[in-house]
C-alpha cells in the first residue's frame, strides 16, 4: 500500500481578529486626532486674522513740543504734487 502524503501549505502569518481591531482603532484615533488639531488650528488662524484686521498701529516717533515738525517737500511753496496740480481761479 502506498502512503499518500498530504501536504498542506502552512500560512506564515496567522493573525487573530484582535490584531485587526487594534490596528483599525489605532488608525481611526490618529485620523480623528489630526482632524481635531487641524480644526483647532483653522479656528485659531481665523481668530488671529480677525484681531490683525481690527488693529491699526501707527508708529510716530516722539517729538519735542518746541520743535517744528518737518515739512513735506511737496508742501513747500512753489512745489506741487504731480497728481494734485494747482487750479487757477480767475
MMTF fields as JSON, N, C-alpha, C and O atoms, coordinates in Angstrom:
{
  "mmtfVersion": "1.0.0",
  "mmtfProducer": "UNKNOWN",
  "numBonds": 359,
  "numAtoms": 360,
  "numGroups": 90,
  "numChains": 1,
  "numModels": 1,
  "chainsPerModel": [1],
  "groupsPerChain": [90],
  "chainIdList": ["A"],
  "bondAtomList": [4, 2, 8, 6, 12, 10, 16, 14, 20, 18, 24, 22, 28, 26, 32, 30, 36, 34, 40, 38, 44, 42, 48, 46, 52, 50, 56, 54, 60, 58, 64, 62, 68, 66, 72, 70, 76, 74, 80, 78, 84, 82, 88, 86, 92, 90, 96, 94, 100, 98, 104, 102, 108, 106, 112, 110, 116, 114, 120, 118, 124, 122, 128, 126, 132, 130, 136, 134, 140, 138, 144, 142, 148, 146, 152, 150, 156, 154, 160, 158, 164, 162, 168, 166, 172, 170, 176, 174, 180, 178, 184, 182, 188, 186, 192, 190, 196, 194, 200, 198, 204, 202, 208, 206, 212, 210, 216, 214, 220, 218, 224, 222, 228, 226, 232, 230, 236, 234, 240, 238, 244, 242, 248, 246, 252, 250, 256, 254, 260, 258, 264, 262, 268, 266, 272, 270, 276, 274, 280, 278, 284, 282, 288, 286, 292, 290, 296, 294, 300, 298, 304, 302, 308, 306, 312, 310, 316, 314, 320, 318, 324, 322, 328, 326, 332, 330, 336, 334, 340, 338, 344, 342, 348, 346, 352, 350, 356, 354],
  "bondOrderList": [1, 1, 1, 1, 1, 1, 1, 1, 1, 1, 1, 1, 1, 1, 1, 1, 1, 1, 1, 1, 1, 1, 1, 1, 1, 1, 1, 1, 1, 1, 1, 1, 1, 1, 1, 1, 1, 1, 1, 1, 1, 1, 1, 1, 1, 1, 1, 1, 1, 1, 1, 1, 1, 1, 1, 1, 1, 1, 1, 1, 1, 1, 1, 1, 1, 1, 1, 1, 1, 1, 1, 1, 1, 1, 1, 1, 1, 1, 1, 1, 1, 1, 1, 1, 1, 1, 1, 1, 1],
  "groupList": [{"groupName": "UNK", "atomNameList": ["N", "CA", "C", "O"], "elementList": ["N", "C", "C", "O"], "formalChargeList": [0, 0, 0, 0], "bondAtomList": [1, 0, 2, 1, 3, 2], "bondOrderList": [1, 1, 2], "singleLetterCode": "X", "chemCompType": "L-PEPTIDE LINKING"}],
  "groupTypeList": [0, 0, 0, 0, 0, 0, 0, 0, 0, 0, 0, 0, 0, 0, 0, 0, 0, 0, 0, 0, 0, 0, 0, 0, 0, 0, 0, 0, 0, 0, 0, 0, 0, 0, 0, 0, 0, 0, 0, 0, 0, 0, 0, 0, 0, 0, 0, 0, 0, 0, 0, 0, 0, 0, 0, 0, 0, 0, 0, 0, 0, 0, 0, 0, 0, 0, 0, 0, 0, 0, 0, 0, 0, 0, 0, 0, 0, 0, 0, 0, 0, 0, 0, 0, 0, 0, 0, 0, 0, 0],
  "groupIdList": [1, 2, 3, 4, 5, 6, 7, 8, 9, 10, 11, 12, 13, 14, 15, 16, 17, 18, 19, 20, 21, 22, 23, 24, 25, 26, 27, 28, 29, 30, 31, 32, 33, 34, 35, 36, 37, 38, 39, 40, 41, 42, 43, 44, 45, 46, 47, 48, 49, 50, 51, 52, 53, 54, 55, 56, 57, 58, 59, 60, 61, 62, 63, 64, 65, 66, 67, 68, 69, 70, 71, 72, 73, 74, 75, 76, 77, 78, 79, 80, 81, 82, 83, 84, 85, 86, 87, 88, 89, 90],
  "secStructList": [7, 7, 7, 7, 7, 7, 7, 7, 7, 7, 7, 1, 7, 7, 7, 7, 2, 2, 2, 2, 2, 2, 2, 2, 2, 2, 2, 2, 2, 2, 2, 2, 2, 2, 2, 2, 2, 2, 2, 2, 2, 2, 2, 2, 2, 2, 2, 2, 2, 2, 2, 2, 2, 2, 7, 7, 7, 7, 7, 7, 7, 7, 7, 7, 6, 6, 1, 7, 7, 7, 7, 7, 4, 4, 4, 1, 6, 6, 7, 7, 7, 6, 6, 1, 7, 7, 7, 7, 7, 7],
  "xCoordList": [0.82, 0.0, 0.878, 1.842, 0.549, 1.325, 0.728, -0.482, 1.655, 1.211, 1.09, 1.992, 0.036, -0.155, 0.121, -0.55, 1.1, 1.466, 0.665, 0.772, -0.126, -0.899, -0.076, 0.302, 0.176, 0.904, -0.037, -0.662, -0.11, -0.956, -0.041, 0.85, -0.259, 0.566, 0.254, -0.901, 1.296, 1.101, 1.128, 1.974, 0.193, 0.147, 1.247, 1.456, 1.939, 3.075, 2.661, 3.199, 1.733, 1.341, -0.137, -1.002, -0.397, -1.772, -2.057, -1.415, -3.004, -3.312, -4.74, -5.632, -4.926, -6.278, -7.073, -6.514, -8.334, -9.166, -8.854, -9.109, -8.302, -7.944, -6.814, -6.742, -5.959, -4.89, -5.492, -5.076, -6.453, -7.078, -7.935, -7.99, -8.594, -9.384, -8.469, -8.787, -7.322, -6.385, -5.86, -5.911, -5.354, -4.776, -5.839, -5.557, -7.029, -8.119, -8.474, -8.664, -8.564, -8.867, -7.739, -7.999, -6.48, -5.345, -5.376, -5.111, -5.691, -5.757, -6.855, -6.645, -8.019, -9.14, -8.81, -9.142, -8.16, -7.849, -6.81, -6.914, -5.815, -4.825, -5.49, -5.208, -6.353, -7.066, -7.942, -7.964, -8.666, -9.525, -8.69, -9.094, -7.541, -6.665, -6.162, -6.093, -5.812, -5.361, -6.481, -6.234, -7.687, -8.819, -9.069, -9.369, -8.948, -9.156, -8.108, -8.446, -6.856, -5.779, -5.933, -5.734, -6.279, -6.453, -7.589, -7.458, -8.704, -9.829, -9.483, -9.886, -8.739, -8.305, -7.362, -7.459, -6.453, -5.523, -6.279, -5.973, -7.265, -8.043, -8.808, -8.876, -9.38, -10.114, -9.166, -9.511, -7.978, -7.002, -6.553, -6.376, -6.371, -5.954, -7.011, -6.682, -8.264, -9.348, -9.395, -9.551, -9.261, -9.282, -8.123, -8.305, -6.931, -5.76, -5.956, -5.606, -6.514, -6.753, -7.77, -7.624, -8.805, -9.785, -9.122, -9.41, -8.241, -7.549, -6.64, -6.623, -5.881, -4.947, -5.671, -5.143, -6.849, -7.611, -8.187, -8.413, -8.424, -9.022, -7.987, -8.332, -6.752, -5.716, -4.985, -4.468, -4.952, -4.169, -3.201, -3.608, -1.937, -0.915, -0.062, 0.529, -0.011, 0.807, 1.898, 1.618, 3.118, 4.241, 4.792, 5.283, 4.706, 5.214, 6.247, 5.949, 7.45, 8.457, 8.06, 7.447, 8.4, 8.045, 8.789, 9.92, 8.125, 8.705, 8.573, 7.555, 9.6, 9.608, 8.595, 8.521, 7.807, 6.763, 7.316, 6.583, 8.562, 9.117, 9.768, 10.201, 9.839, 10.456, 9.359, 8.398, 9.522, 8.54, 8.638, 9.744, 7.504, 7.571, 8.169, 8.008, 8.86, 9.45, 8.367, 7.305, 8.661, 7.685, 7.819, 8.926, 6.696, 6.692, 7.238, 6.804, 8.174, 8.763, 7.733, 7.963, 6.613, 5.609, 4.768, 4.074, 4.825, 4.036, 4.81, 4.249, 6.071, 6.852, 6.308, 5.699, 6.534, 5.985, 6.524, 7.732, 5.648, 6.041, 6.136, 6.348, 5.985, 6.06, 4.698, 4.051, 4.294, 3.011, 3.225, 4.142, 2.383, 2.47, 1.983, 0.996, 2.652, 2.265, 0.83, 0.216, 0.289, -1.081, -2.11, -3.312, -1.658, -2.577, -2.089, -1.66, -2.146, -1.65, -2.573, -3.749, -2.041, -2.872, -3.917, -3.712, -5.002, -6.073, -6.126, -6.25, -6.031, -6.108, -7.562, -8.326, -7.911, -9.26, -9.094, -8.393, -9.716, -9.584, -10.72, -10.78],
  "yCoordList": [-1.165, 0.0, 1.247, 1.341, 2.155, 3.396, 4.423, 4.61, 5.05, 6.134, 7.419, 7.794, 8.032, 9.32, 10.388, 10.477, 11.162, 12.218, 13.463, 13.994, 13.903, 15.118, 16.314, 16.409, 17.167, 18.382, 19.563, 19.77, 20.299, 21.491, 22.688, 22.675, 23.699, 24.896, 25.599, 25.893, 25.857, 26.489, 28.003, 28.55, 28.656, 30.109, 30.663, 30.187, 31.655, 32.191, 33.141, 33.065, 34.015, 34.986, 34.815, 35.278, 34.172, 33.972, 35.01, 35.02, 35.87, 36.946, 36.773, 36.386, 37.066, 36.954, 38.206, 39.187, 38.163, 39.32, 40.499, 41.64, 40.26, 41.355, 42.204, 43.404, 41.601, 42.332, 43.39, 44.548, 42.995, 43.913, 44.948, 46.104, 44.549, 45.505, 46.56, 47.749, 46.134, 47.067, 48.076, 49.283, 47.579, 48.494, 49.351, 50.487, 48.839, 49.661, 50.793, 51.931, 50.477, 51.506, 52.533, 53.728, 52.074, 52.999, 53.94, 55.135, 53.418, 54.242, 55.288, 56.453, 54.877, 55.805, 56.882, 58.049, 56.512, 57.506, 58.513, 59.699, 58.066, 59.003, 59.947, 61.145, 59.438, 60.274, 61.3, 62.472, 60.859, 61.774, 62.854, 64.017, 62.487, 63.475, 64.507, 65.693, 64.073, 65.01, 65.977, 67.165, 65.475, 66.34, 67.354, 68.515, 66.926, 67.813, 68.921, 70.092, 68.564, 69.561, 70.503, 71.71, 69.976, 70.816, 71.805, 72.961, 71.375, 72.298, 73.361, 74.515, 72.988, 73.973, 74.996, 76.185, 74.548, 75.464, 76.42, 77.612, 75.908, 76.761, 77.817, 78.976, 77.42, 78.366, 79.432, 80.613, 79.02, 79.969, 80.938, 82.128, 80.44, 81.286, 82.336, 83.502, 81.934, 82.9, 83.96, 85.146, 83.539, 84.478, 85.464, 86.664, 84.96, 85.826, 86.823, 87.995, 86.366, 87.275, 88.35, 89.498, 87.995, 88.981, 90.04, 91.228, 89.625, 90.569, 91.476, 92.69, 90.887, 91.688, 92.654, 93.727, 92.304, 93.21, 94.378, 95.451, 94.186, 95.221, 96.201, 97.34, 95.795, 96.639, 97.389, 96.796, 98.711, 99.55, 100.306, 101.072, 100.086, 100.665, 101.616, 101.234, 102.867, 103.855, 104.28, 104.831, 104.031, 104.368, 105.729, 105.91, 106.683, 108.025, 108.297, 108.146, 108.691, 108.965, 110.174, 111.11, 110.163, 111.313, 112.565, 112.496, 113.709, 114.959, 116.002, 116.081, 116.783, 117.838, 118.907, 119.257, 119.439, 120.407, 121.728, 122.452, 122.07, 123.344, 123.239, 124.251, 122.053, 121.858, 121.737, 120.987, 122.492, 122.459, 121.128, 120.662, 120.513, 119.239, 119.455, 120.523, 118.439, 118.603, 118.75, 118.131, 119.577, 119.864, 118.854, 118.473, 118.435, 117.543, 118.307, 119.434, 117.745, 118.514, 118.984, 119.985, 118.294, 118.714, 119.87, 120.526, 120.123, 121.222, 122.535, 123.577, 122.5, 123.728, 124.653, 124.211, 125.914, 126.907, 126.71, 126.578, 126.691, 126.572, 125.136, 124.909, 124.181, 122.791, 122.135, 122.301, 121.401, 120.715, 119.252, 118.883, 118.45, 117.019, 116.767, 117.371, 115.888, 115.679, 115.224, 115.532, 114.506, 114.031, 115.034, 114.812, 116.132, 117.135, 118.532, 119.292, 118.884, 120.201, 121.331, 121.098, 122.531, 123.657, 124.048, 123.872, 124.564, 125.021, 126.547, 127.094, 127.229, 128.688, 129.116, 128.641, 130.022, 130.597, 132.067, 132.789, 132.532, 133.923, 134.744, 135.941],
  "zCoordList": [0.0, 0.0, 0.0, 0.759, -0.819, -0.878, 0.066, 0.196, 0.69, 1.569, 0.761, 0.012, 0.921, 0.258, 1.312, 2.34, 1.022, 1.946, 1.577, 0.471, 2.522, 2.291, 2.762, 3.929, 1.883, 2.266, 2.116, 1.076, 3.153, 3.144, 3.326, 4.176, 2.544, 2.635, 3.951, 4.262, 4.705, 6.008, 5.831, 5.124, 6.483, 6.424, 7.307, 8.423, 6.815, 7.554, 8.67, 9.774, 8.406, 9.426, 9.734, 8.99, 10.797, 11.229, 12.301, 13.351, 12.039, 12.979, 13.458, 12.703, 14.71, 15.251, 14.889, 14.4, 15.127, 14.787, 15.686, 15.301, 16.89, 17.799, 17.216, 17.477, 16.451, 15.77, 14.843, 14.864, 14.048, 13.1, 13.823, 13.406, 14.888, 15.669, 16.283, 16.247, 16.856, 17.468, 16.448, 16.682, 15.315, 14.336, 13.653, 13.271, 13.496, 12.953, 13.899, 13.47, 15.213, 16.204, 16.286, 16.424, 16.203, 16.245, 15.04, 15.179, 13.886, 12.675, 12.788, 12.451, 13.26, 13.41, 14.436, 14.227, 15.546, 16.574, 16.085, 16.398, 15.326, 14.769, 13.78, 13.787, 12.947, 11.982, 12.702, 12.327, 13.739, 14.49, 15.179, 15.214, 15.721, 16.351, 15.36, 15.681, 14.166, 13.138, 12.741, 12.537, 12.634, 12.307, 13.421, 13.145, 14.668, 15.815, 15.832, 16.004, 15.656, 15.657, 14.47, 14.611, 13.321, 12.134, 12.29, 11.886, 12.869, 13.058, 14.098, 13.954, 15.147, 16.141, 15.539, 15.843, 14.689, 14.027, 13.114, 13.074, 12.381, 11.491, 12.293, 11.886, 13.424, 14.262, 14.824, 14.855, 15.266, 15.798, 14.7, 14.96, 13.487, 12.377, 12.056, 11.837, 12.027, 11.776, 12.861, 12.569, 14.115, 15.235, 15.138, 15.348, 14.82, 14.683, 13.548, 13.685, 12.426, 11.295, 11.655, 11.238, 12.428, 12.876, 13.743, 13.597, 14.641, 15.523, 14.71, 14.915, 13.783, 12.996, 12.062, 11.769, 11.595, 10.74, 11.533, 10.973, 12.821, 13.651, 14.19, 14.503, 14.304, 14.894, 13.799, 12.853, 13.944, 13.049, 13.939, 14.812, 13.712, 14.568, 13.743, 12.733, 14.198, 13.523, 14.485, 15.55, 14.117, 14.967, 14.568, 13.453, 15.49, 15.261, 16.334, 17.519, 15.96, 16.982, 17.823, 17.309, 19.097, 19.946, 19.486, 19.007, 19.644, 19.189, 20.286, 20.974, 20.432, 21.438, 21.034, 19.856, 21.986, 21.613, 21.08, 20.407, 21.347, 20.892, 19.509, 18.957, 18.955, 17.642, 16.596, 16.763, 15.51, 14.439, 13.683, 13.409, 13.342, 12.613, 11.224, 10.634, 10.704, 9.37, 8.312, 8.389, 7.334, 6.293, 5.158, 4.776, 4.636, 3.49, 2.29, 2.055, 1.516, 0.406, -0.611, -1.29, -0.736, -1.715, -1.206, -1.983, 0.095, 0.655, 0.666, 1.003, 0.308, 0.28, -0.795, -1.77, -0.604, -1.524, -2.939, -3.138, -3.889, -5.28, -5.771, -6.962, -4.9, -5.328, -5.125, -4.091, -6.124, -6.054, -6.377, -7.111, -5.831, -6.101, -7.524, -7.944, -8.279, -9.694, -9.882, -10.904, -8.929, -9.105, -8.598, -8.745, -8.004, -7.454, -7.844, -6.976, -9.132, -9.562, -9.077, -8.8, -8.979, -8.528, -9.582, -10.783, -9.11, -10.011, -9.91, -8.814, -11.047, -11.062, -11.156, -11.996, -10.27, -10.301, -10.662, -9.954, -11.743, -12.196, -11.717, -12.0]
}
